[in-house]
Each structure stands twice: as C-alpha cells, then as structure tokens.
C-alpha cells in the first residue's frame, strides 16, 4: 500500500504506520509498521508530552519497466506522521530501533515525584530545620545568660 492519493479516502491509510503501544510500570513501548522506508527517512521527536513519528519516501522510481507495461501503480512518494500522547517521559533516555520495517521506540517513564523540568533548590545551613532550631536555642540561652549576668552585676553592686 502506498501513500494515500485521495485525501478523503482513509481506506488507503489504514495499512500505513499501524502501531501497538504497550505500557509497563517502567516504560512505554511503541511499535510502528513502516515498511518500505529507509531508516534515514524516519524522524522521531518527543516534545511537551507527545511522541511524533514522521516517515517519508522522497522518491520511488521503478525504471525496470522500460516498455511502460505497468497497468496499475500503488507505490508512490510522500510523507506521513503519527503522534502519541505519552506524558512523564525521560526524554534523554528514549531509544529507537528500526528492523525489518518495524520501528520500535522505548520511552522510560519518570520515577514518581521525579520531574525533569523541576529545579532543585539547595537549602542553606541556616534554613535547615534542625540547625535552625539549634541556632534558636543557642540564641535563647545566650539571652538568658546575659540577663543572669546583668542581674548578678546589679545584685553584687548593691
């Protein structure tokens, strides 16, 4: 089956880029049938929670029929794409393999609570709860000692 010649006839597109999407606790696996395409003509992109796969056949010329005896032609050139919404993926660890006309893409999921877009903020020693509490206690003790010293100095002067 070639690329659709009639935009409104989806019966021609039903055999192009058929796919299976599987999910485990750790990842998604997408398998897409892309027969007749070269690996160099397939583009895989992940952005904003969407996996997009684009395949193209830039040129298909059959020069074997020099006498022009072809009475029916379905093989053609063109471009086709599919998108899949797969959120919370570790984009830097996506792996794709193209073998025997099947593109297999593995998309590892982020761990619970892990957000690759979040920014970690370091906590300084002054704002750590335990250290802050100890600092507060030491400051309070210092104030008490100062008050005791003042009290004793008044008492001893009298």
TAZINOR-V530467 format. One line per field, one symbol per residue. ss: DSSP state (2 for helix, 1 for strand, 0 for the rest). psi: psi as a letter, one per 40 degrees, with the letter a starting at -180 (. if undefined). Layout:
BEGIN
ss->???
psi->???
END
This chain:
BEGIN
ss->00000000000000000011111000111111100000222111111001111111100000000000000000000111111110001022201111100111111110000000000000000000222222222222222222222222222220
psi->haihdhdegeddedehfiihhihaddiihhhhhfieiideehhhhhhfehhhhhiihdhhhhedgdefehehhdhaiaiiiiihhgifigdeehhihhhfehhhhhhhiiihehheeihhhihiddehddddddddddddddddddddddddddddd.
END
